[in-house]
Amino acid sequence: MYESKQIPVSLDRIRSLFPDGEWHGMSADNFIGVADDSRKVVKGGIFVAIAGFDTDGHLYLDNACRAGAALIVVSRKIFNELKHTSCGIESSPRLEIDDTRKAASILAAEFYANPTKEIAIHGITGTKGKTTTVHLVGEILYSAGKKPAMMGTLGVEFGSEKIKTSLTTPGPIEFNAIVRSLVESGATDVVCEVSAHAGALKRTSDVRFETVTYMNLSRDHGDHFPNAEYLDAKLEIARDAVLINPDVFGIGNARDPHTQSFLQPIEQTRRFTFSSWEEGEDTSKIQSDLKAIISGRSLKGIHLTIETSGWSRVISLPLIGRFNAQNAAAAASIATVIGIDPDVISSGLENTRPNGSRIFQTR
């Protein structure tokens, strides 16, 4: 797993992807790969210079040129502010555009032959509960006879394999490489955490999501964003998703005040909400399509009644804590909108491993 290769892409195809770009000094007819790290540039490839939180790829254009980049993709604004360098980058073949982060996402999908169009991708965002919910969805999909892969804080898990990734949500080139490898390995679904950074930095802006789920928003840990930008980074995930797949399902926590904003870009008939409650609470004060009601507790977990307009099931979830009722509700909602049978949903949730360590044997 994770050894897929990039495919060559023609200059004509690259031009068609960036109709508003400014092209300078082109000579190559084909490109053999793309990188956003100058240390990974190959001769005849493309280097995309991205201004990040910690460094700026435009500072490494010299290195990319020396490594044999056949094209550098740069920000119009930043490039115009650069001084002359020893590599003579002003005479190097280049594409000047407004948003190189977006460009990296577009090019990554192209050089890996759009792998997210060949597999069902389920993205989960929110401050709390992403990792657990990813594994809950994985359990349900496994119970449904599918071959799920999971991606997030713990890396990538598929079958008996586990590999570490550089970030909770990898950059677009690494993300597409992983998904292409998973497609080639026989995975049917990828359930992935999508961080606020991923939304802000457009790491998944060209991913074709089947579902996008919003859990909650809080500021329990440090981030690079002010509050408004942190929220907008979450909302950007749904806005991008619907541009790539107009039929994407949007799922949100009805008890969070930002859910309606997250779901707003999604087609009305493709929206679904969930909520979780303690038994005895007034569940009529917040409307949702699916409710998970805690009906009991033990040292081994919590007992839940999961209700929708079409079905109701009582399950024993082997996880403790009220917050896991919310996670189970989110996972059950994802499974419901993609048509998984309620009995299979129940079985998947009850088979959850408390430490998230189940190995999904590929069939």
C-alpha positions in Angstrom: 0.0 0.0 0.0 1.0 3.6 -0.5 3.4 3.0 -3.4 1.3 4.3 -6.3 3.1 6.3 -9.1 2.1 9.5 -10.7 1.2 9.5 -14.4 2.5 11.8 -17.1 0.3 14.8 -18.0 0.5 16.8 -21.2 1.1 20.6 -21.4 -2.2 20.9 -23.2 -4.1 19.3 -20.4 -2.3 21.4 -17.8 -3.2 24.5 -19.8 -6.9 23.5 -19.8 -6.9 23.2 -16.0 -5.7 26.8 -15.6 -7.4 28.9 -18.2 -6.8 32.1 -16.3 -3.1 31.5 -15.7 -0.2 33.5 -17.1 2.3 31.2 -18.9 5.9 32.1 -19.5 8.8 30.4 -21.3 7.2 27.0 -21.9 9.2 24.4 -23.7 8.1 20.9 -22.3 5.2 19.1 -23.9 4.7 16.7 -21.0 5.3 16.6 -17.3 6.1 13.5 -15.3 5.0 14.5 -11.8 4.1 17.2 -9.4 5.6 18.2 -6.0 5.1 21.0 -3.4 8.3 20.2 -1.6 11.5 21.2 -3.6 13.3 18.2 -2.2 10.9 15.9 -4.0 11.0 17.6 -7.4 12.0 15.2 -10.2 13.6 16.2 -13.6 10.8 17.0 -16.0 8.2 17.6 -13.2 6.3 20.5 -11.8 7.0 22.4 -8.6 4.1 24.2 -6.9 5.3 27.0 -4.6 2.9 27.3 -1.6 3.0 29.9 1.1 2.3 28.0 4.3 2.1 28.8 8.0 5.7 27.9 8.7 7.5 28.5 5.5 7.0 29.7 1.9 7.7 27.4 -1.1 8.7 30.5 -3.1 11.9 30.6 -1.1 12.9 27.3 -2.6 12.4 28.0 -6.3 16.1 27.9 -6.8 16.2 24.4 -5.4 13.3 23.3 -7.6 15.0 24.7 -10.7 18.3 23.0 -9.9 16.5 19.7 -9.4 15.2 20.0 -13.0 11.6 21.3 -12.6 10.2 21.7 -16.1 7.6 24.1 -14.7 7.2 26.2 -11.6 3.8 27.3 -10.4 3.9 30.5 -8.4 1.6 33.1 -6.9 1.4 36.2 -9.0 1.6 38.5 -6.0 4.5 36.7 -4.3 6.5 36.1 -7.5 6.4 39.8 -8.4 7.9 40.6 -5.0 10.9 38.2 -5.4 14.4 39.4 -6.0 16.6 37.9 -8.8 18.2 34.6 -7.7 21.3 32.8 -8.9 19.1 30.2 -10.6 17.5 32.8 -12.9 14.0 31.8 -12.1 12.6 34.8 -14.0 13.6 32.9 -17.2 12.4 29.5 -16.0 9.2 28.1 -17.5 6.4 29.1 -15.1 2.7 29.5 -14.5 1.6 32.5 -12.5 -1.8 32.2 -10.8 -3.6 33.6 -7.8 -4.0 30.5 -5.6 -1.2 28.0 -5.6 -2.8 26.0 -2.8 -5.8 25.3 -5.0 -3.4 24.6 -7.9 -1.6 21.9 -5.9 -5.0 20.2 -5.2 -6.0 20.3 -8.9 -2.6 19.0 -10.1 -2.4 16.2 -7.4 -5.8 14.9 -8.6 -4.7 15.0 -12.2 -1.3 13.3 -11.7 -2.9 10.5 -9.7 -5.8 10.1 -12.3 -8.5 11.4 -9.9 -8.6 8.4 -7.5 -11.3 10.0 -5.3 -13.7 9.5 -8.2 -13.2 5.7 -8.0 -13.9 5.2 -4.3 -16.4 6.5 -1.7 -14.8 9.1 0.5 -16.4 10.1 3.8 -15.0 13.2 5.4 -15.5 14.0 9.0 -14.7 17.4 10.5 -15.1 19.0 14.0 -13.1 19.8 17.1 -14.0 16.6 19.0 -14.9 13.1 18.1 -13.4 12.8 14.6 -11.0 9.9 15.3 -13.6 7.8 17.1 -16.3 8.5 14.6 -14.0 7.5 11.7 -13.5 4.1 13.4 -17.2 3.7 14.2 -18.0 4.3 10.5 -15.3 1.8 9.6 -16.8 -0.8 11.8 -20.3 -0.3 10.2 -18.8 -0.5 6.7 -16.9 -3.6 7.5 -20.1 -5.2 8.9 -21.8 -4.3 5.6 -19.3 -6.4 3.7 -17.2 -3.4 2.4 -13.5 -2.9 2.6 -13.0 0.4 4.5 -9.8 2.3 5.0 -9.5 4.9 7.7 -7.3 8.0 7.6 -6.6 10.5 10.3 -4.7 11.2 13.5 -3.6 7.5 13.8 -2.4 7.4 10.2 -3.9 5.1 7.5 -5.4 1.8 8.4 -6.5 -0.8 5.8 -6.6 -4.5 6.2 -3.7 -5.5 8.4 -1.7 -2.5 7.4 -1.1 0.7 9.3 1.1 3.5 8.1 1.8 6.9 9.6 1.1 10.1 7.7 2.7 13.5 8.1 -0.6 15.2 9.1 -4.1 14.4 10.3 -5.3 15.3 6.9 -2.3 15.0 4.5 -1.5 17.6 1.8 -3.2 17.1 -1.5 -0.3 15.2 -3.2 0.1 12.8 -0.3 -3.6 12.4 0.0 -4.1 11.5 -3.6 -1.1 9.1 -3.5 -2.7 7.3 -0.5 -6.1 7.1 -2.1 -4.7 5.9 -5.4 -2.9 3.2 -3.5 -6.0 2.2 -1.6 -8.0 2.0 -4.8 -5.3 -0.3 -6.3 -5.4 -2.4 -3.0 -9.1 -3.0 -3.3 -10.6 -0.6 -0.7 -14.2 0.4 -1.3 -14.4 3.3 1.0 -12.1 5.8 2.8 -13.3 7.4 6.0 -11.1 10.3 6.9 -10.7 13.1 9.4 -10.7 16.5 7.8 -9.0 19.1 10.0 -9.6 22.9 10.0 -6.1 23.3 8.5 -7.1 21.0 5.6 -10.1 23.3 4.9 -8.1 26.5 5.2 -5.2 25.2 3.1 -7.5 23.5 0.4 -5.9 20.1 1.0 -9.2 18.4 0.0 -10.7 21.0 -2.2 -10.7 18.6 -5.2 -11.6 15.5 -3.4 -14.9 13.9 -4.5 -16.6 13.2 -1.2 -19.6 10.9 -0.9 -20.5 12.4 2.5 -19.2 15.3 4.6 -20.0 15.4 8.3 -19.8 18.2 10.8 -19.4 17.2 14.5 -18.9 20.4 16.6 -16.8 23.4 17.1 -14.7 24.4 20.2 -11.3 26.0 20.9 -9.8 23.5 23.2 -6.4 23.5 21.6 -4.1 26.0 20.0 -4.6 26.9 16.3 -3.2 29.3 13.8 -6.7 30.8 13.3 -8.8 33.5 15.0 -12.2 32.2 15.9 -14.0 33.4 12.7 -11.3 31.9 10.5 -11.4 28.7 12.4 -15.1 28.3 11.8 -14.8 29.4 8.1 -12.1 26.7 7.6 -14.7 24.1 8.7 -17.4 25.5 6.5 -15.1 25.6 3.5 -15.0 21.8 3.5 -18.7 21.6 2.6 -18.5 24.5 0.2 -15.7 22.8 -1.7 -17.3 19.3 -1.5 -20.5 20.4 -3.3 -18.5 22.0 -6.1 -16.9 18.6 -6.9 -19.9 16.5 -6.2 -23.3 18.3 -6.3 -24.9 15.1 -4.9 -22.7 15.0 -1.8 -24.6 14.2 1.5 -24.1 16.8 4.2 -24.5 15.6 7.8 -24.5 17.7 10.9 -24.9 17.8 14.6 -28.3 19.5 15.2 -27.2 20.6 18.7 -24.4 22.7 17.4 -25.2 26.3 16.4 -23.0 26.2 13.3 -24.5 23.1 11.7 -27.0 25.0 9.5 -24.1 27.1 8.1 -22.2 24.0 7.3 -25.1 22.4 5.6 -26.2 25.5 3.7 -24.3 24.8 0.4 -25.6 21.2 0.3 -28.7 20.3 -1.7 -31.7 20.4 0.6 -32.7 16.8 -0.1 -29.1 15.7 0.7 -29.0 17.1 4.2 -29.2 15.0 7.4 -29.0 15.9 11.0 -28.3 13.9 14.2 -28.4 14.6 18.0 -27.7 12.7 21.2 -29.5 12.9 24.5 -29.8 11.5 28.0 -33.0 9.5 28.6 -35.6 11.8 30.1 -34.4 14.9 28.4 -36.9 16.8 26.2 -35.8 15.8 22.7 -38.5 17.9 21.0 -36.7 21.1 21.6 -34.2 20.3 18.8 -35.3 18.6 15.6 -33.0 16.1 14.0 -33.3 13.2 11.5 -31.6 10.7 13.9 -31.5 10.6 17.7 -29.2 8.6 19.9 -30.7 8.4 23.4 -28.6 7.0 26.3 -30.9 4.6 28.1 -28.3 3.0 30.5 -24.7 2.7 31.5 -22.3 0.0 32.7 -18.6 -0.4 33.2 -18.4 -1.8 29.7 -20.1 1.0 27.8 -23.4 2.7 27.2 -26.8 1.5 26.0 -28.4 3.6 23.3 -31.7 3.8 21.5 -31.1 5.0 18.0 -34.2 6.4 16.3 -35.1 7.8 12.9 -38.4 8.3 11.2 -38.0 4.9 9.5 -36.5 2.6 12.2 -35.4 2.3 15.8 -32.8 0.0 17.4 -31.4 -0.6 20.9 -27.7 -1.2 21.0 -24.9 -1.7 23.5 -22.0 0.5 22.5 -18.7 -0.7 24.1 -17.5 2.9 24.7 -18.1 5.0 27.8 -19.0 8.7 28.0 -21.9 10.8 26.8 -19.8 12.2 24.0 -19.6 8.7 22.4 -23.4 8.8 22.0 -22.8 11.8 19.7 -20.1 10.0 17.9 -22.3 6.9 17.4 -25.2 9.1 16.2 -22.9 10.7 13.6 -21.6 7.3 12.4 -25.2 5.9 12.2 -26.2 8.9 10.2 -23.5 8.5 7.7 -24.4 4.8 7.3 -28.1 5.7 7.0 -27.7 8.2 4.2 -25.7 5.8 2.1 -28.3 3.1 2.5 -26.9 0.6 5.0 -29.4 -1.6 6.7 -30.3 -0.7 10.3 -29.4 -4.1 11.6 -26.0 -3.8 10.0 -25.5 -0.4 11.6 -26.4 -1.8 15.0 -24.0 -4.7 14.5 -21.2 -2.5 13.4 -21.6 -0.2 16.4 -21.8 -3.1 18.9 -18.6 -4.6 17.4 -16.6 -1.5 18.0 -13.3 -2.0 19.8 -12.8 0.3 22.8 -9.3 1.3 21.8 -10.1 1.6 18.1 -7.6 -1.2 17.3 -9.7 -3.6 15.2 -7.8 -4.9 12.2 -10.2 -5.0 9.3 -9.4 -8.1 7.4 -9.8 -7.6 3.7 -12.2 -10.1 2.1 
